[in-house]
Amino acid sequence: MARVYQQLSRNPVLIFLVVLVIPIAGTLFSELVMFDLPGGEVQQLVAFMTMTGIMSSLLSFAFYRLGILEWFRSLRWAIWMVIALLVLMIFLNVWVIARFTFQSHYLTLTSVLLVFAGLSALTIGFFASKTMTDRLSKLHEATQSLARRDFTVRLKISGNDEIAQLADTFNNMAQNLQEVEEQKRQLEQTRRDLTAWVSHDLRTPLTSLRVMIEAILDGVVDDEETVGRYLDNSRAEIEHLSHLIDDLFELAQLDVGHLKLDLQQASIRDLISDTIGSMEAKAKQHGVTLSGEVADDVDMITMAPDKIQRVLTNLVDNAIKYAEAGVTVTLSAWRDDSDVRIEIHNSGSFISQDVLPRLFESFYRGEGSRARDDDGARGTGLGLAIARGFIEAHGGNIWADSVKSEGTTFSFTLPQ
């Protein structure tokens, strides 16, 4: 039925023919069945009904095509006009038809009843139009509130007609706008935080560099051992600045979707082995043991080896940094349905549940993320955000779990 209605609504000519034929045919059938009219009167009745039917259909079609009802400043008056025209056409048609069938006193009675029915129809039309206009007025008020950036406004949906559907669409739009506004607020807060964080991370090494270089130039330190230590510290600060700039550049690429992945068949087993080898010295310095476990059914997978290597290095470096001396950090990989799942488990650290959901947010940094390691290195605090971006760019997922009695596990998946 809905499909038929849509087809009719797209074809005004077809609507015109239907409006013309159906009432004429229905009325003729009723007259011929209920009344025994002479042949001449039947012909007059058919001629009259055809003429009035054509006129009524042409009038309604003209209203539709010319958009006359749109001229009114109120929907209520437009509906009243429609009802008034409808009552007038009914009155004329019934009154003329009654002349063929009723005596004069019945004709008068019929006219009185038609006037009464017309006035009743106008009364009913008033309240019917008020029901619709009241709902539209509430929609108008809600729209004005939305224009004033009140994104919490919602409409109470009543009924199942098009106005109710419009109200539901309005509520969905307001909900979406509220979510967008909240995202904008969060992004603005992130921008402020980023400015503060970057300013801090740039100011600290630059201040340290300036102090050490001025001390060397001014001759405050002149012994070879101290000068050498100052130069080593200066190099470490420059490396930190370089890492910070690289991380910010990669995050910018991830945010705008311009990250380029050099996808190729590679072995996750080799990447885990290389990561353990490169991080072994730092792990020993912290008293941490590294181990790896890779299932035999983990085959070559399509990935960008440099990006996944970066993810593994970031996660292992993070685990070593927060692990207690004497614990083991384990890297493991196995097939999980159609994915390959990799875990980095640290048995000696715990992350509270209120922090876990925010670990991978861009620029979220816990209090310990600014701490300097024993070897003088200082992290940028952006490694987990970058790791998430790399994994999601591969079509995988990354998350963290932490249990006080078992430790913390960072996990991610890659499509097989």
N, C-alpha and C positions, 0 to 999 in steps of 0.2 A: 504494500500500500504506500509506504514511504517513497519507494522508487517511482511509482506512478505519479505521486504528487509532485516529485521533483521534475519529472518529465513534463507535466502539465505546466508547472511554473515557468519553465524555460520556453514555452510555446504559447504566447498570448492569443494567437489566432485559434488554436485548438480550444483554449479556455472559452473564447467567445462562442464557438460553435456548441460546446457543451452547455454553456449557460442558456443558449437560445433553444436547443432541442429538448433538453430534459424537462423544464417546466411545462412547455407546450404539450409534449407527449403525455406527461403525467396527468395534467389537468383534463385533456381530452378523454383519456381513458376513464377517469373518474366520472366525468359528465355523462359519457355514453353508457357506463355501467349503471350509475345510480339514477339517471333520469331518462325517460322515454321522450326524446324530443323529435319533432317532425324534421324531415330532411332539410327543408329550407332553413330552419333555425340552426341546424347543425352546421350548414355551410356558412351562415353568418357568424356563428360562434367561432368556427375555425379561422375565418378571415380576420375577425377581430383579434383573436388570441395571437395569430401570426403577426399581425401588425403591431400590437402592443408588446409582444415578446421581442420583436426586432428592435423596437424603439427602446425598450428597457435595456436590452443587451448592448445596443449601441451607446446608450447613455452611460452605463457602467463601464464599458470598454473605454469610452472617452475620458471618464474620470481616472481610469487606470493609466492610460497612455499620456495624458496631459499632466498627471500628478496634481490634480486640483486639490486633493485632500492635504497635500503638503503646503498649501497656501495658508492654512489655518495656523495660528500661533499656539493653539492648544489641541492636544490629542482628544480631549473631552469634547470640544466643539466639533471636531472632525467626525467623531463617532456619532454624535447627535445628528449631524447632517446626513450621514449614511442611513441612520434609523429613520429620520424624517422622510427621506426620498423613498426608502423601502416601504414605509407606511403609506405614502402617497400612491405609489404604484399598486400596492395591494388594494387600497381603497378603490382606485379607478377600475382595476380589473374585476374585482368582486362586484362592485356596483353595476357595471355594465352587464356582467354575466347574470346578475340577479334579475335584471330587466327581462331576460329571456325566460326565466323560470318562475318568478314570484309575481303575485298580485301586488297592487300598489301599496296596501298597508304593510305587506311583508317587506316590500322594498324599503319603505320608511324605517321599519324596525331594523332591517339589515344595515342601513346607513348609520343609524344611531349606534348599533353594536360595533360597526367599523370605527366610528369616531372614538368610542370608548376604548376599543382595543389599541387604537393608535396612540392615545394619550397614555395608556398603560405601558405600551412598548417604549415610549419616550422616558417614562419614569424608570422602568427597568434598565434602559440604556444609560440613564444618568448614573445609577449605582454601579452598573457593570463597568462603565468608563472610569468611574472614580476608583474602583479597585485596581485597574491597570495604571491609571495616572499616579495614584499614591505610591505604588511600587516603583514607578519610573522616577518619581520625585525623590524617593530614598536613594535610588541609584545616582541621581544627579548630585545630591548632597554628598554621597560617598565619593563621587568623582572629584568634587571640589576639595574635599578633605585630602584626597590623594594628591591633588595638584599642589596642596600646601605641604606636601612631603610627610603627611601622616600615613605611614605605611602599615599601621596597625588596624586601620579601618576595615571592617568586614560587613557584609550584608547578610541578613537572615533570609534564607532561601525558603520561599513558600510557593507551592504549586509545582506543576511539571511542564508548563508552557515555555514559549520562547523567552519570556521575561525572566523566568526562573533559570533558564539556561544562560541567559546574559548575566544574571547575578552570580551564577557559579563561575563563569568565565572571569568576571570582575574579581572575585575572591582569589582565583588562581593567579591572576595578574598581580594583585596586591601582594600575595604571598611571595611571588617571584621577585617583585621589586624590593620587598623587605629583605629577602635573602641577598640580593645584589647590594643593597645599602649596607648590610652588615659586612659583606665582603669588602666593600669600599672602606668601611671604618677600620677593618682589620688590616687592610693594605696600607692605609694611612698610618696606622700605629706601627706597622712593620717598617714603613719608610722612616719614621722618626727613630725607631730603635736601630735600624740599619745605620742611619747617620751617626747616632751616638756610638754604636759599636765600632764602625769603621774609623771614626775620629779617634776613639780610644786606642785602637790597634795601630793606627798610623802615628799617633802622637807619642806613644810609649817607646817604640824602637827609634823613632827620629830623635827624641829627646836623649835617649841613651847614646845614639851615634854622635850627636852633637857634643855631649859632655866628654866622651872618650876622645874624639878627634881634637877638640879644643885643648884637652889636657896634654895630648901629645904635641900639638903645635906650639902651645905656650911653654912647653918644657916643664910642666908640673910633674910629669913622670919622664924619667930619662933612662932608667935602667932597662936593659934589654928584655928581661923576663916580664916586667910589667907592660912594656910596650907590646910585646908579643901577645900577652893575654888580652889586652885591649883590642888588638887587631883581630884576634880570634872571635871575641865577643861582637865586634863590629860586623864581621862576616856572618855570624849567626843571625844578627838582627836584619841584615840585608836579605838573607835567605828567607827569614820569616815574612818580610815585606813582599818578596817575590811570590811566595806561596799564597799569601793573602790576595794579591792581585790576580793570580791564576785562578784561585777559587771563585773570586767575584766574577771573573770573566766567564767561567764555566756556568755559574749560576745564572748569569744574564742570558747565556745561550739557551739554557734549559727553560727559562721563563718565556722566552719568545719563540721557542720551538725550532731553533736553528742549529741544534746539536747534530753533528754529522757522525754517523756510526759506520765504521768500516767493518761490515759484517763478513764473517768467514767461518769455515769449519775449524774449530779449535777444541783442545782437550781441557776440560775443567780440572782433570787430575794434574796436568802440567802446571796450570795456574796456581793451584793450591800448593804444589811442591815449591814453585818459585817464590810464592809469598812467604812460606815458612823459612826458606833459605835466606831471603832478604831481611826478615824481621828477627832472625835467630839472635843476632848480637844484642839488639835492644831488649829482647826477652830475657836473656841471661843477665843483663845489667839490672833488670828489675827483679831477678830471682824467679822468673816465670818460665814454665816449660811449654813448648809448642808441640802439638801432635796433629797428624792428619789421617783421615779415614775416608776412602773413596770406594763405593760399591763397584763390583765388577761389571754390572749392567749399565753403568753410566758411560754412554758412548760419546763420540764427537758431536758437538752441538753447534748450531749457528749463533754466533755472537760477535761482539766487538771485543777482542781479547784485551786491548789496552784499557777499555772502560771497566770491564769486569775485574781486571787486575787492580785497578784503582779502588774499586769497591772493596775487594778483599783486603787490600792494604789498609784502607781507612778503618774497616771494622776490626782487624787484628790490632792495629795501632791503638785504637780506642780501648780494646779489651786489655791490652798490656798496660796501658796508662792507669786504668782503674783497678787492676787486679792486685791482690795482696801477694807478697812474696811467698813462694812455695806452692802456688796453685798451678793448675794446668789449663791452658787455652787450647781447645780442640776444634779443628776444622774438619767437617764431615760433609759428604755429598752422596746422594742416592736418588734413584728414580721415584717420583711421586706422581703416579698416574701418567699424564702426558707431559709432565714437567720434570725438571731436575731441581732438587731442593738442596740448598747449601746452608749449613749452620755453623756459626762461630760461637762456641759455648765457653763461658768464663765461670768457673766453679767458685770463684772467690769474691764476687761483687753482687750487690743488690741495688736495683733501681725501684723507687717507690711507684705505686700504681698511678699516682696523680701526675707523674712526670712522663711515664711511658707513652701516652698518646701524643705528646708534643715533641718527642725526640727527633722526628724526621721533618719537623716544620722548618721552613726556610728561615734562617737567622735565629732560631731558638737556641739559647745557650744556657746551660746550667751554671751554677756558681763555680763548679770545678773546672769548667772548660777553659778558663783563662789562666789556669795555673801553669807555671813553668815546670818542665820536667827537670830531672836531676842533671841531664846532659845540656841544659840550657835552652832546649827547643821549646817553643810555645805554639800550641795549635791555633788554628784560625777559628775553630768552632763551627765550621761550615761543612765538615766532612760527611756527616750523616745526611744532610740535605742534598748534597751532591750525589751520594750513594743512592738515595731514593730516586733522584732524577734519572740516573743512568739505568737503574733496574726497570723503572716504568717505561723508559724509552725502548727497552727490549721487550716490552709486553709482559713483564713479570711483576711480582709483588714483594714488598720488603716489610718486615715488622720485628718487634722485640717482645720477649717474654722474660719475666724475672720472678723467681721464687726465692725467698730468703734462705731456705734450707738447701737449695740446689744451685743457685747462682743465676746468671743472666745469659740469655741466648738470643743472638741476632740471626734472623733467618731471612732468606730470599729465594725466590724461584725463578727459573728461566725456562721458557718453552723448549721442549725437546725438538 
